[in-house]
């Protein structure tokens, strides 16, 4: 979202096609991050519902952690957010970059 932009979205479309609002996002202080919750936070920031700083503050995330979620979604979609498959999707992405 642009810093000079005064407009703030009241709802955005979530990763599963459902509308997301601030009330439907994971609660502040969430510590158990499943793929859907990560994707919802990334979609909220992409759609302008939250800024990156607000998301990091609300969920006690580092900027690097949030950025890694964004990269994973951009590269592999929601499956890229699975902790058990991170290395697999990283290898696939690196192979694609070579060709």
C-alpha contacts under 8 A as a table, 3 or more apart, distances in Angstrom:
res1	aa1	res2	aa2	distance
1	X	5	X	7.27
1	X	45	X	7.77
1	X	46	X	7.46
1	X	47	X	7.85
1	X	48	X	5.57
1	X	51	X	6.74
2	X	5	X	5.26
5	X	8	X	7.96
8	X	48	X	6.20
8	X	49	X	6.34
9	X	12	X	6.86
9	X	47	X	7.19
9	X	48	X	5.65
9	X	49	X	5.10
10	X	21	X	6.21
10	X	22	X	7.70
10	X	49	X	6.39
11	X	19	X	6.20
11	X	20	X	5.29
11	X	21	X	4.62
11	X	22	X	7.59
11	X	49	X	6.54
12	X	19	X	5.57
12	X	20	X	5.22
12	X	21	X	6.78
12	X	43	X	7.56
12	X	44	X	6.55
12	X	47	X	5.71
12	X	48	X	7.76
12	X	49	X	6.82
13	X	16	X	7.95
13	X	17	X	5.62
13	X	18	X	5.61
13	X	19	X	4.56
13	X	20	X	5.84
13	X	43	X	7.40
13	X	47	X	7.70
14	X	17	X	5.20
14	X	18	X	5.24
14	X	19	X	5.71
14	X	20	X	5.59
14	X	39	X	7.78
14	X	40	X	5.78
14	X	43	X	5.82
14	X	44	X	7.32
15	X	18	X	7.34
15	X	36	X	7.61
15	X	39	X	6.10
15	X	40	X	6.16
15	X	43	X	6.52
15	X	78	X	7.86
20	X	23	X	7.93
20	X	24	X	5.77
20	X	25	X	6.64
20	X	40	X	7.72
20	X	44	X	7.30
21	X	24	X	5.18
21	X	25	X	6.42
21	X	49	X	7.34
22	X	25	X	5.43
22	X	49	X	7.17
25	X	37	X	7.72
25	X	40	X	6.78
25	X	41	X	7.05
26	X	30	X	6.67
26	X	37	X	6.34
26	X	40	X	7.95
26	X	41	X	7.82
27	X	30	X	5.87
28	X	58	X	5.25
28	X	59	X	5.44
29	X	58	X	6.77
29	X	59	X	5.23
29	X	60	X	6.92
30	X	33	X	7.20
30	X	59	X	6.25
31	X	59	X	7.97
33	X	37	X	6.09
33	X	38	X	6.30
34	X	37	X	5.53
34	X	38	X	6.43
34	X	82	X	7.72
35	X	38	X	5.27
35	X	39	X	6.15
35	X	78	X	6.55
35	X	79	X	7.52
35	X	81	X	5.57
35	X	82	X	5.97
36	X	39	X	5.11
36	X	40	X	6.10
36	X	78	X	7.49
37	X	40	X	5.05
37	X	41	X	6.38
38	X	41	X	5.33
38	X	42	X	6.33
38	X	69	X	7.00
38	X	81	X	7.36
39	X	42	X	5.06
39	X	43	X	6.05
39	X	69	X	7.75
39	X	73	X	7.37
39	X	78	X	6.47
39	X	81	X	7.75
40	X	43	X	5.06
40	X	44	X	6.05
41	X	44	X	5.02
41	X	45	X	6.34
41	X	55	X	7.20
42	X	45	X	5.30
42	X	46	X	6.15
42	X	66	X	7.82
42	X	69	X	7.09
42	X	70	X	6.17
43	X	46	X	4.97
43	X	47	X	5.93
44	X	47	X	5.22
44	X	48	X	6.14
44	X	49	X	4.96
44	X	50	X	5.80
45	X	48	X	5.17
45	X	49	X	5.82
45	X	50	X	4.86
45	X	51	X	5.50
45	X	52	X	6.16
45	X	55	X	7.40
46	X	49	X	7.75
47	X	50	X	7.88
48	X	51	X	6.54
50	X	54	X	5.93
50	X	55	X	6.15
51	X	54	X	5.10
51	X	55	X	6.19
52	X	55	X	5.14
52	X	56	X	6.12
52	X	63	X	7.85
53	X	56	X	5.16
53	X	57	X	6.06
54	X	57	X	5.12
54	X	58	X	5.85
55	X	58	X	5.10
55	X	59	X	6.04
55	X	61	X	7.58
56	X	59	X	5.43
56	X	60	X	5.40
56	X	61	X	4.50
56	X	62	X	6.15
56	X	63	X	6.62
56	X	66	X	7.21
57	X	60	X	5.14
57	X	61	X	6.70
58	X	61	X	7.96
61	X	65	X	6.26
61	X	66	X	6.51
62	X	65	X	5.20
62	X	66	X	6.43
63	X	66	X	5.25
63	X	67	X	6.02
64	X	67	X	5.00
64	X	68	X	6.10
65	X	68	X	5.11
65	X	69	X	6.48
66	X	69	X	5.11
66	X	70	X	6.40
67	X	70	X	5.01
67	X	71	X	6.19
68	X	71	X	5.07
68	X	72	X	6.09
69	X	72	X	5.10
69	X	73	X	6.24
69	X	81	X	6.47
70	X	73	X	5.22
70	X	74	X	6.12
71	X	74	X	5.03
71	X	75	X	5.99
72	X	75	X	5.21
72	X	76	X	5.76
72	X	77	X	6.60
72	X	78	X	7.64
72	X	80	X	4.97
72	X	81	X	5.83
73	X	76	X	5.45
73	X	77	X	4.10
73	X	78	X	5.65
73	X	79	X	7.88
73	X	80	X	6.07
73	X	81	X	6.75
74	X	77	X	5.98
75	X	80	X	7.26
75	X	93	X	7.00
76	X	79	X	6.27
76	X	80	X	4.79
76	X	89	X	6.88
77	X	80	X	5.64
77	X	81	X	7.55
78	X	81	X	5.53
78	X	82	X	7.60
79	X	82	X	5.66
79	X	85	X	7.81
80	X	85	X	6.87
80	X	86	X	6.31
80	X	89	X	6.12
81	X	85	X	7.79
81	X	86	X	7.05
82	X	85	X	5.42
82	X	86	X	6.33
83	X	86	X	5.42
84	X	87	X	7.82
85	X	88	X	5.25
85	X	89	X	6.33
86	X	89	X	5.40
86	X	90	X	6.06
87	X	90	X	5.00
87	X	91	X	6.13
88	X	91	X	5.25
88	X	92	X	6.32
89	X	92	X	4.98
89	X	93	X	6.10
90	X	93	X	5.17
90	X	94	X	6.21
91	X	94	X	5.12
91	X	95	X	6.18
92	X	95	X	5.19
92	X	96	X	6.26
93	X	96	X	5.12
93	X	97	X	6.34
94	X	97	X	5.13
94	X	98	X	6.60
95	X	98	X	5.30
95	X	99	X	6.96
96	X	99	X	5.61
